[in-house]
Amino acid sequence: MNWLKFLKRRKEEEKENLKKAQREEEEERRRIEEERKERQRKSDTPMVKHSPPVSSDVKIWKPRPTDVEKVFPSDEIIVSKTDTRGNITYGNQLFSKMAGFTQDEFLHQPHNIIRHPDMPKLIFQALWDTITQGKEINAYVKNLSKDGSYYWVFANVTPSFDKDGNIIGYYSVRRKPNPLGLQIIEPFYHQLKKAEAVGGTHESLKLLVGLLESKKLSYDELIYRLQYNAL
Ligand SMILES: Cc1cc2nc3c(=O)[nH]c(=O)nc-3n(C[C@H](O)[C@H](O)[C@H](O)COP(=O)(O)O)c2cc1C
């Protein structure tokens, strides 16, 4: 009798253990499936958080950059305008197409929504230092599209003034960059980025000054010559 009871209890225990193992297996499967879905979500919309926008509390999400290049169509120009803080107030059709944002998406957003992480900080520092002084600047800029692809531009940025001479915003026109200029600029920007990783723009500025001194050119002259094949 005791023996039978013992066997019955063992059977019940075995049943319980089996159920527990099935439950654990089910949980494990669900966890693996959740992880798979999470990975899938990340690769479908590979977004990383970007720095907060200047003008609003809207969160800006940036794509993970890819190696896909969008080529700038020859003979066309990309135009955008900003307010004095760099928030976009206008973008032409090509701006929308290359950046991959609709007008509703890009209007009133800070211009850094298309900032590419390969761009050295120094170039934007030079841009803002120059335009806030009421002067224009030319620069080679690598931009990031909404889908993670990139496109290089040769940008001219100018301040816009009211009738009293106050700056009321900025205006940028980009042309197709000279590929020969890019052959020099791209590796040079890479060096600037490396220097910034070590010592910030203090270090990258030294490199830029070194290059300009070795060529005996100002920044404006160097960029102009790179674009117009005169180096
Ligand atoms: C008129 C105008 C046009 C600009 N165009 C670009 C651009 O095409 N790409 C870009 O990355 N930054 C552009 N900027 C500079 C951005 O405002 C910003 O300084 C830059 O993206 C660096 O962003 P960060 O300060 O968040 O690093 C532009 C600024 C102005 C005023």
Ligand as a Chemical Component Dictionary entry (heavy atoms), coordinates in Angstrom:
data_LIG
# 
_chem_comp.id                   LIG 
_chem_comp.type                 NON-POLYMER 
_chem_comp.pdbx_formal_charge   0 
_chem_comp.three_letter_code    LIG 
# 
loop_
_chem_comp_atom.comp_id 
_chem_comp_atom.atom_id 
_chem_comp_atom.alt_atom_id 
_chem_comp_atom.type_symbol 
_chem_comp_atom.charge 
_chem_comp_atom.model_Cartn_x 
_chem_comp_atom.model_Cartn_y 
_chem_comp_atom.model_Cartn_z 
_chem_comp_atom.pdbx_ordinal 
LIG C1  C1  C 0 21.945 77.938 -43.420 1  
LIG C2  C2  C 0 22.583 76.767 -42.727 2  
LIG C3  C3  C 0 22.733 75.569 -43.392 3  
LIG C4  C4  C 0 23.307 74.468 -42.775 4  
LIG N1  N1  N 0 23.427 73.303 -43.471 5  
LIG C5  C5  C 0 23.902 72.215 -42.854 6  
LIG C6  C6  C 0 23.966 70.980 -43.529 7  
LIG O1  O1  O 0 23.627 70.856 -44.715 8  
LIG N2  N2  N 0 24.427 69.910 -42.841 9  
LIG C7  C7  C 0 24.838 69.987 -41.541 10 
LIG O2  O2  O 0 25.233 68.968 -40.971 11 
LIG N3  N3  N 0 24.806 71.163 -40.879 12 
LIG C8  C8  C 0 24.347 72.265 -41.502 13 
LIG N4  N4  N 0 24.326 73.463 -40.827 14 
LIG C9  C9  C 0 24.965 73.534 -39.507 15 
LIG C10 C10 C 0 24.046 73.073 -38.396 16 
LIG O3  O3  O 0 23.292 74.166 -37.928 17 
LIG C11 C11 C 0 24.857 72.495 -37.215 18 
LIG O4  O4  O 0 25.741 73.466 -36.740 19 
LIG C12 C12 C 0 25.664 71.261 -37.601 20 
LIG O5  O5  O 0 24.845 70.291 -38.195 21 
LIG C13 C13 C 0 26.379 70.655 -36.414 22 
LIG O6  O6  O 0 25.459 70.213 -35.497 23 
LIG P1  P1  P 0 25.817 70.024 -33.962 24 
LIG O7  O7  O 0 26.173 71.374 -33.458 25 
LIG O8  O8  O 0 24.600 69.464 -33.327 26 
LIG O9  O9  O 0 26.987 69.105 -33.908 27 
LIG C14 C14 C 0 23.751 74.574 -41.429 28 
LIG C15 C15 C 0 23.605 75.785 -40.761 29 
LIG C16 C16 C 0 23.045 76.875 -41.399 30 
LIG C17 C17 C 0 22.899 78.174 -40.666 31 
# 
loop_
_chem_comp_bond.comp_id 
_chem_comp_bond.atom_id_1 
_chem_comp_bond.atom_id_2 
_chem_comp_bond.value_order 
_chem_comp_bond.pdbx_ordinal 
LIG C1  C2  SING 1  
LIG C2  C3  SING 2  
LIG C2  C16 DOUB 3  
LIG C3  C4  DOUB 4  
LIG C4  N1  SING 5  
LIG C4  C14 SING 6  
LIG N1  C5  DOUB 7  
LIG C5  C6  SING 8  
LIG C5  C8  SING 9  
LIG C6  O1  DOUB 10 
LIG C6  N2  SING 11 
LIG N2  C7  SING 12 
LIG C7  O2  DOUB 13 
LIG C7  N3  SING 14 
LIG N3  C8  DOUB 15 
LIG C8  N4  SING 16 
LIG N4  C9  SING 17 
LIG N4  C14 SING 18 
LIG C9  C10 SING 19 
LIG C10 O3  SING 20 
LIG C10 C11 SING 21 
LIG C11 O4  SING 22 
LIG C11 C12 SING 23 
LIG C12 O5  SING 24 
LIG C12 C13 SING 25 
LIG C13 O6  SING 26 
LIG O6  P1  SING 27 
LIG P1  O7  DOUB 28 
LIG P1  O8  SING 29 
LIG P1  O9  SING 30 
LIG C14 C15 DOUB 31 
LIG C15 C16 SING 32 
LIG C16 C17 SING 33 
# 
